[in-house]
Amino acid sequence: MADTHSKEVRSYNMSQIKSKNTKPEVLVRKFLFSKGFRYRLYRKDLPGKPDIFIPKLKCIIDIRGCFWHGHNDCRYYRPPKTNTEWWLKKIGNNIKRDVENEKINIANGYNVVVIWECEIKKGDWQENLISKLKSLL
């Protein structure tokens, strides 16, 4: 199946995808701040440069895009029909890196919480996140 966009349009679309300060990240950060949690962003000294780090709880919050991180059984993750082999390899490497970073961070004594993009879109993530964070206090 051919791509529905020209190479130039596809290239432009892909260039507009951000890796930092995404809408899901901003929503989670605003929520955390409103609940009194203070955090640091993208700590370069931690594996994977986590999206959010709460020093008081030694807690890493990783907000993952369903497509980019291959969220199984999620409506937002479907392998592309063009250049499929390349995309599957790329997404597979992302998954492998996520697992490795999570293992290292846990071994170093950090608590890791993963929030998926689809959870944020459904709107049922706040209570779950608060209960996880309260259990760390």
C-alpha positions as CSV (number, residue, x, y, z in Angstrom):
1,M,0.0,0.0,0.0
2,A,1.4,3.4,-1.0
3,D,1.7,6.3,1.4
4,T,-1.2,8.8,1.1
5,H,1.2,11.7,1.5
6,S,4.1,12.9,-0.7
7,K,7.6,12.5,0.8
8,E,7.7,16.3,1.5
9,V,4.3,16.3,3.4
10,R,5.2,13.1,5.3
11,S,8.6,14.6,6.3
12,Y,6.9,17.8,7.5
13,N,4.3,15.9,9.5
14,M,7.0,13.8,11.2
15,S,9.1,16.9,11.9
16,Q,6.2,18.4,13.9
17,I,6.2,15.6,16.4
18,K,7.7,16.7,19.7
19,S,9.8,14.6,22.1
20,K,9.6,17.0,25.0
21,N,6.7,19.0,26.5
22,T,4.1,17.0,24.7
23,K,0.4,17.6,25.6
24,P,0.2,14.4,27.8
25,E,3.3,15.5,29.7
26,V,2.0,19.0,30.3
27,L,-1.3,17.7,31.5
28,V,0.4,15.4,34.0
29,R,2.7,18.1,35.2
30,K,-0.1,20.6,35.7
31,F,-2.0,18.0,37.7
32,L,1.0,17.1,39.9
33,F,1.7,20.7,40.6
34,S,-1.9,21.4,41.5
35,K,-1.7,18.5,44.0
36,G,1.4,20.0,45.6
37,F,4.1,17.7,44.1
38,R,7.3,19.4,43.0
39,Y,9.3,17.8,40.3
40,R,12.3,18.1,37.9
41,L,12.1,17.5,34.1
42,Y,14.3,15.4,31.9
43,R,17.1,14.5,34.4
44,K,20.1,13.8,32.1
45,D,21.9,11.9,34.9
46,L,19.2,9.2,35.0
47,P,18.9,6.5,32.3
48,G,16.3,7.5,29.7
49,K,16.2,11.2,30.8
50,P,12.8,10.6,32.4
51,D,9.9,13.0,31.7
52,I,9.2,13.8,35.3
53,F,11.3,13.1,38.5
54,I,9.9,13.8,42.0
55,P,13.0,14.0,44.2
56,K,11.1,13.8,47.5
57,L,9.7,10.3,46.5
58,K,12.6,9.2,44.4
59,C,10.0,8.6,41.8
60,I,10.3,8.7,38.0
61,I,7.2,9.2,35.9
62,D,7.5,8.1,32.4
63,I,4.7,9.3,30.0
64,R,4.7,7.0,26.9
65,G,3.1,7.6,23.6
66,C,1.2,4.5,22.6
67,F,2.5,4.5,19.0
68,W,6.2,5.3,19.7
69,H,6.5,2.8,22.5
70,G,4.4,0.0,21.0
71,H,1.6,-0.2,23.6
72,N,0.1,-3.7,23.1
73,D,-3.7,-4.0,22.6
74,C,-4.1,-0.3,22.3
75,R,-6.2,1.4,19.7
76,Y,-3.5,4.1,19.2
77,Y,-0.9,1.6,18.2
78,R,-1.0,0.1,14.8
79,P,2.1,-0.6,12.8
80,P,2.3,1.5,9.7
81,K,1.4,-0.1,6.4
82,T,4.4,1.4,4.6
83,N,8.0,0.8,5.5
84,T,6.6,-1.6,8.1
85,E,9.9,-3.5,8.7
86,W,11.8,-0.3,9.5
87,W,9.0,1.0,11.9
88,L,8.7,-2.3,13.7
89,K,12.5,-2.3,14.3
90,K,12.4,1.3,15.5
91,I,9.5,0.7,17.9
92,G,11.0,-2.6,19.1
93,N,14.2,-0.7,19.9
94,N,12.2,1.9,21.9
95,I,10.5,-0.9,23.9
96,K,13.8,-2.6,24.6
97,R,15.4,0.7,25.7
98,D,12.3,1.4,28.0
99,V,12.7,-2.0,29.7
100,E,16.5,-1.6,30.2
101,N,16.1,2.0,31.6
102,E,13.4,0.9,33.9
103,K,15.5,-2.0,35.2
104,I,18.5,0.2,35.8
105,N,16.4,2.9,37.6
106,I,14.7,0.4,39.8
107,A,18.0,-1.3,40.7
108,N,19.3,2.2,41.7
109,G,16.4,2.6,44.2
110,Y,14.0,4.7,42.1
111,N,10.3,4.1,41.9
112,V,9.1,4.0,38.3
113,V,5.5,4.9,37.3
114,V,4.5,4.6,33.6
115,I,1.5,6.5,32.2
116,W,0.3,5.7,28.7
117,E,-1.0,8.3,26.3
118,C,-4.3,6.3,26.0
119,E,-4.9,6.5,29.8
120,I,-4.6,10.2,29.7
121,K,-7.0,10.5,26.7
122,K,-9.5,8.3,28.6
123,G,-9.2,10.6,31.6
124,D,-9.0,7.9,34.3
125,W,-5.3,8.3,35.2
126,Q,-5.4,10.9,38.0
127,E,-6.7,8.8,40.8
128,N,-4.5,5.9,39.8
129,L,-1.4,8.2,39.8
130,I,-2.2,9.8,43.1
131,S,-2.7,6.4,44.8
132,K,0.6,5.2,43.5
133,L,2.4,8.4,44.7
134,K,0.7,8.3,48.1
135,S,1.9,4.7,48.6
136,L,5.5,6.1,48.2
137,L,5.1,8.6,51.0
